[in-house]
């Protein structure tokens, strides 16, 4: 009989700790809703005590979902637990996830606590969490480098205090698959009462082994697997959800396990997280990379044309990759457009459909073919982005190989027109300088990437940037058939993010 596993997604907490990633509330809710559609069992929405913004985001996610468990991380400290509860209490299924380190190196240098003090803290804080809600997850930070005998005591203490989930983290990605599997099995065999709780694992990818370690833990008894979309996370990241799930599905001969994930949503979820986080998925990334189902070698192409299974161990359709056939054009109506959105799996309000339809018509007037990816890019660009304090009205560019590039921009803020001109080393640089004059502050451009959403001369250009301002990092995203316009949209998007943060601190 197959074993059912639970998927715990921490994209919004550990994933957001990826250097340079900062998601606003609207974006976190958008990702959380997509994770619910994907079929994730538990979403760790954030670390509520970290900031007011984190608290509000966790609260918003908790109140937005219809069926998924929502957890907040909390140190084994009363104030953390109080705030975590307040943020998740309105969830359909709330969870507090509390943790404390158990390895000698962490207890000695970070906590400055003895083993006895750590055990007392575990007992006290799990019991304290239990007074709020019944579902309590306890994590022993740096478990994989902890003394096994002490770790058994720590987990037994947590169970006796009321924990419903025990998490075994490989916090620094130090373990190897065989070693970690034996380690998890030892915990399951030696911790009294563990048969009454879920056993979770949380693996980091410092040695590139996070997915392998997670699968090894699963076949040795772990019932909750913690992961992130696209493997986002601290340092080298976490175990990638899409790789874990497709490994299980593809190798049923080895893994007799079931789950609630709708794999046809994997590509869509990956694209959404990539766009909103500003972390571009590498082309050769397993499952969701651009080249995951691409074949260039003549031998490979011949084999796939004869029989797909010669070089494809899973189908593109199984992870949500569909043919980009033209189904809409400039003569398409609002009703047909709305039906296409439903077919693509998007549930939008009437206002969101109307707003996106206007942008669709603008693109349809410029492109001969409007493809599914074009529509997805518009949705991500227009619906899930930051509130706009500064809105672009118009721009004009003068450039040439023997001219000084000049950009003139007109922005609207609070119904007031702001017009500025600037020069620069090329049209993009000039445009960015003009934006900075309009908004009244400067930003340091750290990354600038242009990608074509689809093929053809009239393809939508997607621009993703990362900037630094006031010591913090922000992303920007823009889409247009004109790469200058897409660049302006991306830089203005980043500027609006900076402005929003600056304004919230006043």
Secondary structure, 3 states (H helix, E strand, C coil): CCEECEEEECCCCCHHHCCCCCCCHHHHHHHHHHHHHHCCCEEEEECHHHCHHHHHHHHHHHHHCCCCEEEEEEECCHHHHHHHHHHHCCCCEEEEEEEEECCHHHHHHHHCCCHHHHHHHHHHHHHHHHCCCCCEEEEEECHHHCCHHHHHHHHHHHHHHCCCEEEEEECCCCCCHHHHHHHHHHHHHHCCCHHHCEEEEEEECCCCCHHHHHHHHHHCCCCEEEEEHHHCCCCCCECEHHHHHHHHHHCCCCCCEECCCCHHHHHHHHHHHHHHHCCCCCCCCCCCCCCCCCCCCHHHHHHHHHCHHHCCCCCHHHHCCCCCCCCECCCCCHHHHHHHHHHCCCCCCHHHHHHHHHHHHHHHHHCCCECHHHHHHHHHHHHCCCCCCCEEEEEEEECCCCCCEEEEEEEEECCEEEEEEEEECCHHHHHHHHHHHHHCCCCEEEEEEEEECCCCCCCCEEEEEEEEECCEEEEEEEEECCHHHHHHHHHHHHHHHHHHHHHHCC
